[in-house]
């Protein structure tokens, strides 16, 4: 499970093998054996004993800012595996295998979008024509992506361009799935211009933290990416790999609107956008946690979505070591 601390002024400490949380005059305890990670989304304090317990149990403590972006992590600092994996990450950037791997992630993202819109078309028959057109456009761009050849440096702009066009097609269709009051005009980030993007940005932030943790445990360097070029202090590999899993955030947020769980009171107005307040974060994080912890049939296994990320990253790391000249 992921332990979420979402109350301003909360205090996290250790009591034996338990995490003890004091918040709003109440005390609760959770066994460290049940916790995979700790998510802190607001002003809180914690003892060094709690940090030691987290380190001993291989539990990371992740901090999110008001937009949902991870800005820090407490981690044991030990590499998850051999440094040979990191060397291979650097080596394959100019190899065919590097391009194959990068394209597979983009291809999977678009396929996830196609599958999602197809499922929505079956439920929203009045939108059948619009969704069918969007699905057709995504399939056409997917074929173009699959036909891409060359080195990563030569095709990076082409790949990113296709991904951008596919995203615009996809989000235009997703907007029509929402109640008219909450429809949006494209993606907006930090701060979001509308309620949908506000929720989605925060959900993506949680996924970033999950993917980065999986990279570290698998022995992959989060800062050595393939499609997303290297930028100082930016986890490029996380930006690449998360494309496989964004759909889980998309599904969660659309479902919240479909179930009428979203109201204006969940958001605070900023000078140039919106941010989630405490109640809004609680609504989103409860739904997203439930979705990530749900067990699904994945690569011939019954596994939670959360654990599927770790399964994939270990597989990628192992494949890197196998794919030697």
Secondary structure, 3 states (H helix, E strand, C coil): CEEEECCCCEEEEEECCEEEEEECCEEEEEEHHHCCEEEECCCEEECHHHHHHHHHCCCEEEEECCCCCEEEEECCCCCCCCCHHHHHHHHHHHCHHHHHHHHHHHHHHHHHHHHHHHHHHHHCHHHHHHHHHHHHHHHHHHHHHHCCCCCHHHHHHHHHHHHHHHHHHHHHHHHCCCCHHHCCCCCCCCCECCHHHHHHHHHHHHHHHHHHHHHHHHCCCCCCCCCCCCCCCCCHHHHHHHHHCHHHHHHHHHHHHHCCCCCHHHEEEECCEEEECHHHHHHHHHHHHHHHHCEEEECCEEEEHHHHHHHHHHHHHHHHHHCCC
